[in-house]
Amino acid sequence: MSVFYQVLRGKVHDVARAAPQPNPHLWVVVAAAGHTWFATVNVRSDKEPEGAPPGHANLYYLVDTDFRHPLVPSILARPDGLSPAHAPLARDYASGALDYQRSALFNPNEMRVLQPDAPGEDALAARLMSLFQLGKDQGHDVVFYGRTFKMSKPHQTDAAFGYTPDGPFGVHNIHMAQGDRPDLKVRDVENGIFGDGACFLWDEASRRMTAVFLAFQAQGWHTDANGMAVAGAAGDEPPSYDYANGGAEIPPPPRAAELTSAHVQPDGAVSVTLSNMTSAPLDLAGWTLDIDAGAAQPLPQASLQPGEPLSVPLPAGALDPHGGVLTLTNADGLRVESVAYSGGDPSKGWSDSFGGK
């Protein structure tokens, strides 16, 4: 889609719950490039099906307090203020755009839901408020990926902050932005790949990144090239919840296979190893491996016994020495697992193992 997917970097100037209530967002003012900019972060969903139980409006969230990924240098390279200047960020992995389903940013199995706000109880708004307040107190950089909108409403934030940020644009949709149902109102269906939102807090003193990822329970976790939901589950999804029975957590199906390691030898030989994680033979006919969100490469025609590994040879130079992403897809076209590899010096050779991510 033609949307202005951009990045805002600066320092946390102010943070507050949106006003007037009820408004399911946190509002953050970012000081950068001689301006104050406005960022609005969802803490509750407004995309749930009619008649859905209240718990379905709780967001999926994951906070990684030590985020390590090949995209971190790209995040840190973003300048203060809004970038790229008044033009959308290119929608691909090589440009540093984010995609929850194609960039191996995190393991979806680890996502959970949390109520937006509740006095005296743990809630998503309180958790995020504490992160942003700590970032403000410690002078951490904050980096928002999202979609920009023109600040055409003067005094919009007065009730929360007593002033309106002077930056010409705000940033919203700081969450997964694909997999929306097609029956939503047109303005709400903003599906597209490599256009997901997220927030990062960078502590320069400790050289540590904290990442915040948010998504709606109504969104699909497998999407086509247009970001539209594809039905099915193969183990690379968050848990679901049975709200008719007290909100019991329902784990995703087990992965039939997992990527376990990648190897580059000093002589240039490259391979990736995967293993059958089931208790039955696994036919790999029709399975593929994507490298760095590129073209799918067919896996060898093989049947693996339970627990049996398979070393898949790849062309020399197939793996980026600076790191990248590997995605395993089954014969139904569903993502089974996506992992980030760290890379290394190809002249010396390197290996990377994956612990279930």
C-alpha positions in Angstrom: 0.0 0.0 0.0 1.1 3.6 -0.5 1.4 4.6 3.2 4.0 6.7 4.8 6.0 4.1 6.8 8.7 6.0 8.6 11.0 6.1 11.6 11.1 8.7 14.4 14.1 8.8 16.7 14.8 11.1 19.6 14.6 11.4 23.4 11.4 10.8 25.4 10.2 14.3 26.4 6.8 13.3 27.9 4.6 10.3 28.3 1.0 10.1 29.4 -2.2 8.0 29.0 -4.3 9.4 26.1 -6.9 12.0 27.0 -9.8 12.3 27.0 -10.5 8.8 28.2 -11.4 6.2 27.2 -8.8 6.2 24.4 -6.8 3.0 24.2 -3.4 4.5 23.6 -0.3 5.9 25.3 0.9 9.2 24.1 4.6 9.9 23.9 6.3 13.2 23.0 9.7 12.8 21.4 12.3 15.6 21.4 14.4 15.5 18.2 15.9 17.7 15.5 14.8 20.9 17.2 11.1 19.8 17.4 8.8 17.9 19.7 7.0 15.1 17.9 3.9 13.1 18.7 3.8 9.2 18.9 0.7 7.3 19.8 0.9 3.7 21.0 -2.1 1.3 21.1 -2.7 -0.6 24.4 -6.0 -2.1 23.4 -7.5 -3.3 20.1 -10.3 -1.7 18.2 -10.3 -4.3 15.4 -12.1 -7.2 17.1 -15.1 -8.9 15.5 -18.5 -7.8 16.6 -19.6 -9.7 19.6 -16.1 -10.8 20.6 -15.6 -11.3 24.3 -13.8 -8.4 26.1 -10.6 -10.3 26.5 -10.2 -10.4 22.8 -9.4 -6.7 22.8 -6.3 -7.3 24.8 -3.1 -6.8 22.7 -0.5 -9.4 22.1 2.8 -8.0 23.4 6.4 -9.0 23.8 9.1 -6.9 25.5 12.7 -8.0 24.7 15.0 -6.2 27.2 18.2 -7.4 25.3 17.2 -7.3 21.7 19.9 -8.7 19.4 19.3 -9.0 15.6 21.1 -8.2 12.4 18.8 -5.2 11.9 20.1 -3.4 15.1 22.8 -1.5 13.1 20.1 -0.3 10.8 18.0 0.9 13.7 21.0 2.7 15.3 21.8 4.3 11.9 18.5 6.2 11.9 19.1 10.0 12.4 17.3 12.2 14.9 13.8 13.3 13.8 11.7 11.7 11.2 13.4 9.7 8.5 13.6 9.2 5.6 12.7 12.9 5.2 9.1 13.1 4.0 9.3 9.9 2.0 8.3 6.4 2.9 10.9 3.9 4.0 11.4 1.3 1.2 9.3 -1.8 2.0 11.9 -4.6 2.1 14.3 -6.3 4.4 17.4 -4.9 2.9 16.2 -1.3 3.6 15.7 -2.1 7.3 11.9 -2.2 7.2 10.2 -4.4 9.8 8.0 -7.4 9.3 6.8 -9.5 12.2 6.4 -12.5 9.9 9.4 -12.3 7.6 12.2 -10.7 9.7 12.5 -13.2 12.6 12.4 -10.3 15.1 11.1 -12.5 17.8 9.5 -15.9 18.5 5.7 -15.5 18.2 5.2 -18.4 20.6 6.5 -16.1 23.4 3.9 -13.4 22.9 1.1 -13.0 25.5 -1.9 -10.8 26.0 -2.3 -8.3 28.8 -5.3 -6.1 29.7 -4.8 -2.4 28.8 -5.3 -0.8 32.1 -6.5 -1.7 35.6 -5.9 0.3 38.8 -3.8 -1.7 41.2 -3.2 -4.5 38.7 -0.6 -5.4 36.2 -1.5 -3.9 32.8 0.0 -3.1 29.4 -0.3 0.6 29.8 1.5 0.5 33.2 4.3 -1.7 31.8 4.9 0.6 28.8 4.6 3.8 30.9 7.4 2.5 33.1 9.6 1.7 30.1 9.2 5.1 28.6 9.6 6.9 31.9 12.8 5.0 32.5 14.0 5.9 29.1 13.2 9.6 29.8 15.0 9.5 33.2 18.1 7.8 31.8 18.2 9.8 28.6 17.8 6.7 26.3 17.1 7.1 22.6 13.7 6.0 21.6 13.0 4.8 18.0 9.4 4.4 16.7 8.6 2.6 13.5 5.1 3.3 12.2 3.0 5.3 9.9 3.0 9.1 9.9 0.0 11.4 9.9 -0.1 15.2 9.6 -0.6 17.0 12.9 -3.7 18.9 11.8 -5.5 19.0 15.2 -4.1 21.8 17.4 -4.6 21.3 21.1 -5.1 17.5 20.6 -2.7 16.7 23.4 -3.4 19.6 25.7 -5.4 17.6 28.2 -2.5 15.2 28.6 0.5 17.5 28.3 -0.7 21.1 28.4 0.7 21.8 24.9 0.8 20.5 21.4 4.0 19.1 19.9 5.3 21.4 17.2 6.6 18.7 14.8 4.5 18.7 11.6 3.9 14.9 11.8 2.9 12.3 14.3 3.6 8.5 14.2 1.0 5.9 14.9 0.3 2.2 14.0 3.2 1.2 16.2 2.2 -2.4 15.9 1.9 -5.3 13.4 0.2 -3.8 10.3 -0.8 -6.9 8.3 -3.3 -9.8 8.6 -6.3 -7.6 9.2 -9.7 -9.1 8.3 -11.0 -7.8 4.9 -14.4 -7.0 6.4 -13.0 -4.2 8.5 -13.9 -0.6 7.6 -11.8 0.4 4.6 -9.8 3.0 6.6 -8.8 0.3 9.1 -7.6 -2.3 6.6 -4.0 -1.2 6.2 -2.4 -4.5 5.3 1.0 -4.7 3.7 4.3 -6.5 4.2 7.5 -4.9 5.6 5.5 -2.1 7.1 5.1 -3.2 10.7 5.5 -0.9 13.7 7.6 -1.3 16.8 9.4 0.7 19.4 13.1 0.4 20.5 14.8 2.0 23.4 18.6 2.3 23.2 20.8 2.5 26.3 24.1 3.9 25.0 25.9 3.4 28.3 25.3 -0.4 28.4 25.0 -0.8 24.6 21.7 -2.5 25.1 18.5 -2.4 23.1 15.0 -2.9 24.5 12.3 -3.8 21.9 8.5 -3.6 22.2 6.3 -5.6 19.8 2.5 -5.3 19.7 -0.2 -7.0 17.7 -4.0 -7.5 17.7 -5.6 -10.9 18.5 -7.8 -10.5 15.4 -4.8 -10.3 13.0 -3.6 -13.4 11.0 -0.1 -14.7 11.6 0.4 -15.9 8.0 0.0 -13.4 5.2 0.4 -13.3 1.4 2.5 -10.8 -0.6 -0.2 -8.1 0.0 -0.3 -8.6 3.7 -3.7 -10.3 3.6 -4.3 -13.1 6.1 -3.8 -16.7 5.0 -5.6 -19.4 7.0 -3.7 -22.1 8.8 -1.2 -22.7 11.6 2.2 -24.4 11.5 3.6 -23.6 14.9 5.0 -20.1 14.3 2.1 -18.2 15.9 1.3 -16.8 19.3 -1.0 -18.8 21.7 -4.7 -18.2 21.4 -7.2 -17.9 24.3 -10.4 -19.7 25.1 -12.4 -16.8 26.6 -15.5 -18.9 26.9 -13.7 -21.0 29.5 -11.9 -18.4 31.7 -9.4 -17.3 29.1 -7.4 -20.5 29.1 -4.3 -20.3 27.0 -4.2 -22.5 23.9 -0.6 -23.1 22.6 0.1 -23.1 18.9 0.6 -26.5 17.3 4.1 -27.9 17.6 6.5 -27.2 14.8 7.0 -30.2 12.5 10.6 -29.1 12.0 13.1 -26.6 13.4 16.1 -24.9 12.0 19.0 -25.9 14.3 22.2 -24.3 12.9 23.9 -22.6 10.0 27.5 -23.1 8.9 30.1 -21.4 6.7 33.4 -23.2 6.2 36.7 -21.5 5.4 36.7 -23.2 2.0 33.4 -21.4 1.2 31.0 -24.4 1.8 27.6 -23.2 3.2 24.9 -25.3 4.9 21.9 -25.0 7.1 20.7 -27.9 9.3 17.1 -28.7 10.2 15.6 -31.5 12.2 12.3 -33.4 12.2 10.6 -32.5 15.6 7.7 -35.0 15.3 7.3 -38.6 16.3 6.6 -39.7 12.7 8.5 -39.6 9.4 8.4 -36.1 7.8 8.2 -35.7 4.0 9.9 -32.5 2.9 8.4 -32.5 -0.6 7.3 -28.9 -1.4 9.1 -27.4 1.6 11.3 -24.3 1.0 13.9 -22.2 2.7 14.0 -18.4 2.3 17.2 -16.5 2.9 17.1 -12.9 3.9 13.4 -12.7 2.8 14.4 -13.5 -0.8 13.3 -16.1 -3.3 12.2 -19.4 -1.8 14.7 -22.3 -2.4 13.3 -25.8 -2.6 14.5 -28.2 0.1 15.9 -31.6 -1.0 13.3 -34.3 -1.6 13.7 -36.3 1.6 11.8 -38.1 4.3 13.2 -37.6 7.7 12.7 -40.0 10.5 11.7 -38.7 14.0 14.5 -36.6 15.4 16.6 -37.0 12.2 18.6 -33.9 11.1 19.2 -32.9 7.5 22.1 -30.7 6.4 21.0 -28.6 3.4 23.9 -27.4 1.2 23.6 -23.8 -0.1 25.6 -21.9 -2.7 28.8 -20.2 -1.6 28.1 -16.7 -0.3 24.4 -17.5 0.3 24.6 -16.3 3.9 25.4 -12.7 4.7 28.5 -12.3 6.9 26.7 -9.5 8.7 23.8 -11.7 9.6 20.3 -12.2 8.2 17.1 -14.3 8.3 16.2 -17.9 7.5 12.6 -18.9 7.0 11.4 -22.5 6.8 8.1 -22.9 4.9 6.0 -26.1 4.6 4.3 -27.6 1.5 1.1 -25.6 2.4 3.0 -22.3 2.1 2.9 -21.7 5.9 5.9 -20.5 7.8 7.1 -23.2 10.2 10.0 -21.2 11.7 12.0 -18.1 11.1 15.3 -17.4 12.8 18.0 -14.7 12.6 21.6 -15.8 12.1 24.4 -13.6 13.3 27.1 -14.2 10.6 30.8 -14.0 11.0 34.2 -13.9 9.1 33.8 -16.1 6.0 37.6 -16.4 5.7 37.8 -18.1 9.1 34.4 -19.9 8.9 31.6 -19.5 11.4 28.6 -21.4 12.8 25.4 -20.2 14.5 23.0 -22.3 16.5 19.3 -21.5 17.1 17.7 -22.2 20.4 14.1 -22.6 19.2 13.7 -19.0 17.9 
